[in-house]
Amino acid sequence: MARSKSENLMARSRKRIPGGVNSPVRSWSAVGKSPRFIKRGHAAYLFDVDGKKYLDYVGSWGPLIFGHANSEIAKAIKKALEKGTTFGAPTEGEAELAEMVHTMVPSIDKLRLVSSGTEATMSAIRLSRAYTKRDKVLKFDGCYHGHVDSMLVQSGSGMATFSLPDSPGIPNAYTQETLVASFNDIDNLEAVFREYTDVIAAVIIEPICGNMGVIPPAPEFLHALREITKDHGTVLIFDEVITGFRVSAKGAQGLYGVTPDLTCLGKILGGGLPLGAFGGRQDIMDLLAPEGPVYQAGTLSGNPLAVAAGITALKLLSRREPYLELDEKGSQLQCGMEDTLSKHHFRATVNRVGSMFTVFFGVDGVRNAEEARCCDRECFARFFHGMLDRGVYLPPSPFEAAFVSLAHQRRDLKKTLEAFENWAKEESRG
């Protein structure tokens, strides 16, 4: 049987790119077979190099809240491109974007633009240590904060997919200052702070987990976390790289009414181009060079193309206030999937917050990483390929969030649920 163009491209890529991909989860190692190579995207659809069309629920892993090739964002990028790609000097757009972020997320008094979420979390942690004059940082099992050395301890996403508790190449000394607690477990959190009283510089958390699948916070968990960190003089960092401008205009902190000291942003902030940011309280942010002693820099930070895309994306969100629509679309998918799972007697659960969702097979509920790891990965792989064969493109890992965009129409949701029903019927027959 002749190989597809995607298979040929994967073989070609493997010769010069480790694993053939530039980010591990793209390799489809968790679900098997060869990944599709994408040629273009439009609205809610992807088109691969073999001419196949898919309804897309990956959305470039979250940034594409308006779908692919949004005309207004594309126009803004083109206009910026005509003036130059990068200057290594300040531009008016950087100030405008910072002002817009503060208006939408008031806890961010000041921010620093970077080029990725990993840079944002790394810098926020460094800043927190300088502010508190402490070394230890607490994270949560299964939460992923980029490939920062000290944070690759019991991470989610690709780390869970490949069953790696950490990564080779990281000295033990780097992770000895990292503490790990269980998400949604207040008793465990309190126990950690009792043992490490007055030595924890920062707590970093995905307020809604998106890298061990979607896991919402328990009703009082984030509020308890806020109070504990205040009592101990610990900086609270919300990693809202995924949730920022995704679940509400103010992110998860607005949705749940909990104010962190620092916030990390990315994905939607860049309107589909590489852009990240970290920001928060002025007294902490003023420690950054050149105003303070904490060094952080980046040649392409705040580059004009990404800034123009980000400004346009935030303007569109402010103009449209789309979150009720996104929640309704997410709810339609969740309810339809749950009905199908029940009808065909699957043991499974659908976790969702707004337009983010994950289907966990083989479990009755998922509230933390330990429960997520109990899911049926083989069933998920069959689900992934069954939906792909029916024209629906989902994240190729059981530990990732899927995303609904504003480009998804009611007919697209109906088509998705019909594909899910047909797959479930076939799967239940055995």
Order of alpha helices (4+ residues) and beta strands (2+ residues): alpha-beta-beta-beta-alpha-alpha-beta-alpha-beta-alpha-alpha-beta-alpha-beta-alpha-beta-alpha-beta-beta-alpha-alpha-alpha-beta-beta-alpha-alpha-beta-beta-alpha
